[in-house]
Amino acid sequence: MENLNSYRNQFSGFHDMMKFRVREILLVSSSYDAFVLEEDGRLSEKIFNEYLDMNLQFVPRIRRVSSAEEAFSSMRERTYDLIITMARISDMNPQEFGRRIKETYPGKPVVLLTYDTLNIDLINQIRETRTIDKIFYWSGDNKLLLAIIKYVEDLGNVEDDCKEGVQVILVVEDSPWAYSQFLPIIYTEIMKQTSYLISKGINNLHRLLRMRARPKILLAETYEEAVDIFNSYRHNLLGVISDMRFQKDGVLNLRAGLDLANMIKEEIPYLPFLIQSSERNNERSVHESGISFLNKNSPNMHLELCTYIKENYGFGDFIFRDHDGSILARASIIDEFEEIIRTLPKESLIYHANRYDFSRWFKARTEFECAEQIRQVDVSDFQSPQELRKYILNIIRMYFKRIQEGVITDFGQSKVNMDNSLLKLGSGSLGGKGRGIAFFNFMLSQTNLFKKYEHIRIKTPQSFVICSEVFEEFLELNALQEMAVNTENEETIANKFLSSDLPSKITDELHILIEKIDYPLAVRSSSILEDSQMLPFAGIYSTFLLPNNHPDPEIRLQQLLDAIKLVYASVFYQSPKRYVKNSELRIEEEKMAVLIQQLVGELHEDIFYPVLSGVAQSYNFYPISYMKPEQGIGSLALGFGRAIVDGEQVYRFSPAYPKMNTEFASPSDFLKKSQNQFYALNLANQSIDISSDPGCTYGKYALDRAEKDGTLSFVGSTYSKDNDNISDTLAISGPRLVSFAPVLKYGLFPLANIIKDLFVLGKDAFSSEIEIEFAVNIPVGREKEIEFYFLQVRPLVSGRELKDVKVDGYSNSETVCKSRHTIGNGIFERIHDVIFVDPDHFDMSKSRKIAQEIGELNQLLFNEERNYLLFGFGRLGSSDPWLGIPLTWSQMSQAKVVIEADRDNLQVEPSLGSHFHHNLVSLRMGYFHIKKESDSEFIDWAWLKKAPVFKQTEYVKLVRFEDPIKVIIDGHSCSGVILK
């Protein structure tokens, strides 16, 4: 009985902690946001992934509603612990929504999540009225939701829990964007370190309860708030992380952080204090005050912040130092700590005791009793260092006696379940593509919309996701991040990643996986930012197709491992680095999951491919004839969809009018501009080494191969030169072309209707326009059903929030350029530079050389941090050098407005299904298309050629103007002008 009472006493303190829990969350948002936050976030996995089934009771339940009216109705029926509202709700301003909640339910936490940068006046107004407790910016990282929930819980529990010894980290930051970036880092690091420290030799219940004792994080936005928190919790303060500039005495103070540090250091000299600042000139004054400094603009800022937390908050090894700072020994566990204390030189013993380092280290391990016993005495209380040593050793002896009484140590191991349709390996986020697949599976289970399509199977491919935390572990295990962030040579990065090892647990699971599957695989990036509504990284990262047909599973495993590593490596290539620089993110924030999918297609001797692949957008930026923008647009290709996303020549159609040829002036024009080659997976080389070139396993084949395989008959027609006519059959002789007439005109299967149904389903779920990718298998012998595979869905940024701008009223003499075919909305006013391809020297056969020259001039402006207008011909970003200039993102990263112009021998439609255009829109860049035959569209080349040349290459000029050029784009009418 005495032992039982002792057991209860041992755990009672932990049971009393964290009394306030966020168990019910009301989310006012679209259904897709709810799915991402609840299903992909897997809060239990992020917080308690080591605790197996014990975690289920702690997972908050999220109830999603679409409007304020629904929210208030739901709140009358149920009690919610936290209200999260997106910045846009359909029937009420978020401020008014927050005000009404506060009036009706005083003290109810209300958090605002937003994708877009808010006006500083609006932020200040929200702070003054206190209608919203905190504003957070969401970049797609679900760890932010974890941080929000834990922050709200910390506010509700800090007062009571601190009485039990729980520590507090004070964060001082007035920028919602900034604290939205690093609060998840701090929480994640603390959770990770706490989980690791308390997992050694302790059972599940003990771990779960001790997790409650992790440090609390309190956020202050002004000097006065920070001082109040310090005064309230000074005895529990673990450390301070502060900005340099924030309000003090009601005004912005440029040295407020340093003033706060000096004030606190006077009272607690050895308290860890970190100042973060984006201004490097602050570093000297901070260091002179004996305070740690972190540069917010450092490319390794996240890594440096994690390192600081581990080294200063007692989470890492205890590093025993001499009085001069030199390292004497390390202890990772309390057993090692005890052994070192026995023989530690007295100078080191006194050094650490005076700084309260021993107490801090024990507190990080949630051993509050030990920590408090050590903290409550001073060195001066002992007659000699030897007495101090005996005191500490006695505390440790009592600790071991206490934890060994009645505590059972657990052992468990997870097993891979091969029966799941979407299998998760590792922990963390599914990433963008993984989310899309999981979400579509969810939608399919909730709708009967597709049951009307008989003899057609609509499904997703068998999929496996290596979650994002494996990527983080891989980088940390091989010390790759700093090298990758700071290295520009992509081959160096790729080789270093290939020579590194994946975590052994994942390698073992992939070994099991590869022995059970024998079909070709697609290894695709699925980063947390990819396909996000804020900044989708569409097509920026690598995708690899694997034959997976070697008889030796070890070789197939190595091919798979190499592909995964190269997908990881592609995070740090130049295009994503430059792409990120156009946003307010840093590449260090990106986290990569990997989606391994069964490749859609059928075997045709030594090659493998689907009959058709497609991309469809629910919003058509360039409607013609009687099409409407909201009816959408689709792009189709024979074989794999690489031809579409790379901007090559494919077939475009309207799902509303599938029988109408949208872009061909005549049958001969159709023949000239239609797809004449297709991509397939080459299965001939079973032992192929996977290289950094994602196309290493592709083959490109002429249409006669598809006719031989029997697949062209489903998508092809024949051109008759004699009468300039197209016959929708292959039964006659003549040049073949890809028309998709059997599908779109004659209804081989109802592709257009399926896409329209997907638009309805997806737009309702996302509350935005969408883009989908799909592939279709049509069995040559028709002995099996037609299979429609859904591959990917992403929100499409279509400019729903259009400002009213006027482009009329400007004469041609005032304008450099005018177009009725634009993308974007607003006014660009701070651009002084123009890069243009010289029309007098343009040579289509030199398009790769032209791309290289544009890249050189772009690098010059990148170094100067200047934006520019880019004038070119054909499709910029196309992988086909005969359709335009094959630019990569890294070669045009500083472009703010892009102008594509036709020429007599180069008149192509913009490839709206390409990743190039999707990312251009999402970065809020401006886009002009200048049609050759249009009287209302032009470029004043004569004026440009007279402009002062700043730098010139063989084919390209960079001109710079003293006065800025003004660009005006009206998103309502898709028209725009560029003023001289």
FENQUI-V73454 format. One record per residue. RES is the residue in one letter. SS is DSSP state (hx for helix, st for strand, lp for the rest). Layout:
<<RES | SS> <RES | SS>>
This chain:
<<M | lp> <E | hx> <N | hx> <L | hx> <N | hx> <S | hx> <Y | hx> <R | hx> <N | hx> <Q | hx> <F | hx> <S | hx> <G | hx> <F | hx> <H | hx> <D | lp> <M | lp> <M | lp> <K | lp> <F | lp> <R | lp> <V | lp> <R | lp> <E | st> <I | st> <L | st> <L | st> <V | st> <S | lp> <S | lp> <S | hx> <Y | hx> <D | hx> <A | hx> <F | hx> <V | hx> <L | hx> <E | hx> <E | hx> <D | hx> <G | lp> <R | lp> <L | hx> <S | hx> <E | hx> <K | hx> <I | hx> <F | hx> <N | hx> <E | hx> <Y | hx> <L | hx> <D | hx> <M | hx> <N | hx> <L | hx> <Q | hx> <F | hx> <V | lp> <P | lp> <R | st> <I | st> <R | st> <R | st> <V | st> <S | lp> <S | lp> <A | hx> <E | hx> <E | hx> <A | hx> <F | hx> <S | hx> <S | hx> <M | hx> <R | hx> <E | hx> <R | lp> <T | lp> <Y | lp> <D | lp> <L | st> <I | st> <I | st> <T | st> <M | st> <A | lp> <R | lp> <I | lp> <S | lp> <D | lp> <M | lp> <N | lp> <P | hx> <Q | hx> <E | hx> <F | hx> <G | hx> <R | hx> <R | hx> <I | hx> <K | hx> <E | hx> <T | hx> <Y | lp> <P | lp> <G | lp> <K | lp> <P | st> <V | st> <V | st> <L | st> <L | st> <T | st> <Y | lp> <D | lp> <T | lp> <L | lp> <N | lp> <I | hx> <D | hx> <L | hx> <I | hx> <N | hx> <Q | hx> <I | hx> <R | hx> <E | hx> <T | hx> <R | lp> <T | lp> <I | lp> <D | lp> <K | st> <I | st> <F | st> <Y | st> <W | lp> <S | lp> <G | lp> <D | lp> <N | lp> <K | hx> <L | hx> <L | hx> <L | hx> <A | hx> <I | hx> <I | hx> <K | hx> <Y | hx> <V | hx> <E | hx> <D | hx> <L | hx> <G | hx> <N | hx> <V | hx> <E | hx> <D | hx> <D | hx> <C | hx> <K | lp> <E | lp> <G | lp> <V | lp> <Q | lp> <V | st> <I | st> <L | st> <V | st> <V | st> <E | lp> <D | lp> <S | lp> <P | hx> <W | hx> <A | hx> <Y | hx> <S | hx> <Q | hx> <F | hx> <L | hx> <P | hx> <I | hx> <I | hx> <Y | hx> <T | hx> <E | hx> <I | hx> <M | hx> <K | hx> <Q | hx> <T | hx> <S | hx> <Y | hx> <L | hx> <I | hx> <S | lp> <K | lp> <G | lp> <I | lp> <N | lp> <N | hx> <L | hx> <H | hx> <R | hx> <L | hx> <L | hx> <R | hx> <M | hx> <R | lp> <A | lp> <R | lp> <P | lp> <K | st> <I | st> <L | st> <L | st> <A | st> <E | lp> <T | st> <Y | hx> <E | hx> <E | hx> <A | hx> <V | hx> <D | hx> <I | hx> <F | hx> <N | hx> <S | hx> <Y | hx> <R | hx> <H | hx> <N | hx> <L | st> <L | st> <G | st> <V | st> <I | st> <S | st> <D | st> <M | lp> <R | lp> <F | st> <Q | st> <K | st> <D | lp> <G | lp> <V | st> <L | st> <N | st> <L | lp> <R | lp> <A | hx> <G | hx> <L | hx> <D | hx> <L | hx> <A | hx> <N | hx> <M | hx> <I | hx> <K | hx> <E | hx> <E | hx> <I | lp> <P | lp> <Y | lp> <L | lp> <P | st> <F | st> <L | st> <I | st> <Q | st> <S | st> <S | lp> <E | lp> <R | hx> <N | hx> <N | hx> <E | hx> <R | hx> <S | hx> <V | hx> <H | hx> <E | hx> <S | lp> <G | lp> <I | lp> <S | st> <F | st> <L | st> <N | st> <K | lp> <N | lp> <S | lp> <P | lp> <N | lp> <M | hx> <H | hx> <L | hx> <E | hx> <L | hx> <C | hx> <T | hx> <Y | hx> <I | hx> <K | hx> <E | hx> <N | hx> <Y | lp> <G | lp> <F | lp> <G | lp> <D | lp> <F | st> <I | st> <F | st> <R | st> <D | lp> <H | lp> <D | lp> <G | lp> <S | lp> <I | st> <L | st> <A | st> <R | st> <A | st> <S | lp> <I | lp> <I | hx> <D | hx> <E | hx> <F | hx> <E | hx> <E | hx> <I | hx> <I | hx> <R | hx> <T | hx> <L | lp> <P | lp> <K | hx> <E | hx> <S | hx> <L | hx> <I | hx> <Y | hx> <H | hx> <A | hx> <N | hx> <R | lp> <Y | lp> <D | hx> <F | hx> <S | hx> <R | hx> <W | hx> <F | hx> <K | hx> <A | hx> <R | lp> <T | lp> <E | lp> <F | hx> <E | hx> <C | hx> <A | hx> <E | hx> <Q | hx> <I | hx> <R | hx> <Q | lp> <V | lp> <D | lp> <V | hx> <S | hx> <D | hx> <F | lp> <Q | lp> <S | lp> <P | hx> <Q | hx> <E | hx> <L | hx> <R | hx> <K | hx> <Y | hx> <I | hx> <L | hx> <N | hx> <I | hx> <I | hx> <R | hx> <M | hx> <Y | hx> <F | hx> <K | hx> <R | hx> <I | hx> <Q | lp> <E | lp> <G | lp> <V | lp> <I | lp> <T | lp> <D | lp> <F | lp> <G | lp> <Q | lp> <S | lp> <K | lp> <V | lp> <N | lp> <M | lp> <D | lp> <N | lp> <S | lp> <L | st> <L | st> <K | st> <L | st> <G | lp> <S | lp> <G | lp> <S | lp> <L | lp> <G | hx> <G | hx> <K | hx> <G | hx> <R | hx> <G | hx> <I | hx> <A | hx> <F | hx> <F | hx> <N | hx> <F | hx> <M | hx> <L | hx> <S | hx> <Q | hx> <T | lp> <N | lp> <L | lp> <F | lp> <K | lp> <K | lp> <Y | lp> <E | lp> <H | lp> <I | st> <R | st> <I | st> <K | st> <T | lp> <P | lp> <Q | lp> <S | st> <F | st> <V | st> <I | st> <C | lp> <S | hx> <E | hx> <V | hx> <F | hx> <E | hx> <E | hx> <F | hx> <L | hx> <E | hx> <L | hx> <N | lp> <A | lp> <L | lp> <Q | hx> <E | hx> <M | hx> <A | hx> <V | hx> <N | hx> <T | lp> <E | lp> <N | lp> <E | hx> <E | hx> <T | hx> <I | hx> <A | hx> <N | hx> <K | hx> <F | hx> <L | hx> <S | lp> <S | lp> <D | lp> <L | lp> <P | lp> <S | hx> <K | hx> <I | hx> <T | hx> <D | hx> <E | hx> <L | hx> <H | hx> <I | hx> <L | hx> <I | hx> <E | hx> <K | hx> <I | lp> <D | lp> <Y | lp> <P | lp> <L | st> <A | st> <V | st> <R | st> <S | st> <S | st> <S | st> <I | lp> <L | lp> <E | lp> <D | lp> <S | lp> <Q | lp> <M | lp> <L | lp> <P | lp> <F | lp> <A | lp> <G | lp> <I | lp> <Y | lp> <S | lp> <T | st> <F | st> <L | st> <L | st> <P | lp> <N | lp> <N | lp> <H | lp> <P | lp> <D | lp> <P | hx> <E | hx> <I | hx> <R | hx> <L | hx> <Q | hx> <Q | hx> <L | hx> <L | hx> <D | hx> <A | hx> <I | hx> <K | hx> <L | hx> <V | hx> <Y | hx> <A | hx> <S | hx> <V | hx> <F | hx> <Y | lp> <Q | hx> <S | hx> <P | hx> <K | hx> <R | hx> <Y | hx> <V | hx> <K | hx> <N | lp> <S | lp> <E | lp> <L | lp> <R | lp> <I | hx> <E | hx> <E | hx> <E | lp> <K | lp> <M | st> <A | st> <V | st> <L | st> <I | st> <Q | st> <Q | st> <L | lp> <V | lp> <G | lp> <E | st> <L | st> <H | st> <E | lp> <D | lp> <I | st> <F | st> <Y | st> <P | lp> <V | lp> <L | st> <S | st> <G | st> <V | st> <A | st> <Q | st> <S | lp> <Y | lp> <N | lp> <F | lp> <Y | lp> <P | lp> <I | lp> <S | lp> <Y | lp> <M | lp> <K | lp> <P | hx> <E | hx> <Q | hx> <G | lp> <I | st> <G | st> <S | st> <L | st> <A | st> <L | st> <G | st> <F | lp> <G | lp> <R | hx> <A | hx> <I | hx> <V | hx> <D | lp> <G | lp> <E | lp> <Q | lp> <V | lp> <Y | st> <R | st> <F | st> <S | st> <P | lp> <A | lp> <Y | st> <P | lp> <K | lp> <M | lp> <N | lp> <T | lp> <E | lp> <F | lp> <A | lp> <S | lp> <P | hx> <S | hx> <D | hx> <F | hx> <L | hx> <K | hx> <K | hx> <S | lp> <Q | lp> <N | lp> <Q | st> <F | st> <Y | st> <A | st> <L | st> <N | st> <L | lp> <A | lp> <N | lp> <Q | lp> <S | lp> <I | lp> <D | lp> <I | lp> <S | lp> <S | lp> <D | lp> <P | lp> <G | lp> <C | lp> <T | lp> <Y | st> <G | st> <K | st> <Y | st> <A | st> <L | hx> <D | hx> <R | hx> <A | hx> <E | hx> <K | hx> <D | hx> <G | lp> <T | lp> <L | hx> <S | hx> <F | hx> <V | lp> <G | st> <S | st> <T | st> <Y | st> <S | st> <K | lp> <D | lp> <N | lp> <D | lp> <N | st> <I | st> <S | st> <D | lp> <T | lp> <L | lp> <A | lp> <I | lp> <S | lp> <G | lp> <P | st> <R | st> <L | st> <V | st> <S | lp> <F | lp> <A | hx> <P | hx> <V | hx> <L | hx> <K | lp> <Y | lp> <G | lp> <L | lp> <F | lp> <P | lp> <L | hx> <A | hx> <N | hx> <I | hx> <I | hx> <K | hx> <D | hx> <L | hx> <F | hx> <V | hx> <L | hx> <G | hx> <K | hx> <D | hx> <A | hx> <F | hx> <S | lp> <S | lp> <E | st> <I | st> <E | st> <I | st> <E | st> <F | st> <A | st> <V | st> <N | st> <I | lp> <P | lp> <V | lp> <G | lp> <R | lp> <E | lp> <K | lp> <E | lp> <I | st> <E | st> <F | st> <Y | st> <F | st> <L | st> <Q | st> <V | st> <R | st> <P | st> <L | st> <V | lp> <S | lp> <G | lp> <R | lp> <E | lp> <L | lp> <K | lp> <D | lp> <V | lp> <K | lp> <V | lp> <D | lp> <G | lp> <Y | lp> <S | lp> <N | hx> <S | hx> <E | hx> <T | st> <V | st> <C | st> <K | st> <S | st> <R | lp> <H | lp> <T | st> <I | st> <G | lp> <N | lp> <G | st> <I | st> <F | st> <E | st> <R | st> <I | st> <H | st> <D | st> <V | st> <I | st> <F | st> <V | st> <D | lp> <P | lp> <D | lp> <H | lp> <F | lp> <D | lp> <M | hx> <S | hx> <K | hx> <S | hx> <R | hx> <K | hx> <I | hx> <A | hx> <Q | hx> <E | hx> <I | hx> <G | hx> <E | hx> <L | hx> <N | hx> <Q | hx> <L | hx> <L | hx> <F | hx> <N | hx> <E | hx> <E | lp> <R | lp> <N | lp> <Y | st> <L | st> <L | st> <F | st> <G | st> <F | st> <G | st> <R | lp> <L | lp> <G | lp> <S | lp> <S | lp> <D | lp> <P | lp> <W | lp> <L | lp> <G | st> <I | lp> <P | lp> <L | lp> <T | lp> <W | hx> <S | hx> <Q | hx> <M | lp> <S | lp> <Q | lp> <A | st> <K | st> <V | st> <V | st> <I | st> <E | st> <A | st> <D | lp> <R | st> <D | lp> <N | lp> <L | st> <Q | lp> <V | lp> <E | lp> <P | lp> <S | lp> <L | lp> <G | lp> <S | lp> <H | hx> <F | hx> <H | hx> <H | hx> <N | hx> <L | hx> <V | hx> <S | hx> <L | lp> <R | lp> <M | lp> <G | st> <Y | st> <F | st> <H | st> <I | st> <K | lp> <K | lp> <E | lp> <S | lp> <D | lp> <S | lp> <E | lp> <F | st> <I | st> <D | lp> <W | hx> <A | hx> <W | hx> <L | hx> <K | hx> <K | hx> <A | lp> <P | lp> <V | st> <F | st> <K | st> <Q | st> <T | lp> <E | lp> <Y | lp> <V | st> <K | st> <L | st> <V | st> <R | st> <F | st> <E | st> <D | st> <P | st> <I | st> <K | st> <V | st> <I | st> <I | st> <D | st> <G | lp> <H | lp> <S | lp> <C | lp> <S | st> <G | st> <V | st> <I | st> <L | st> <K | lp>>
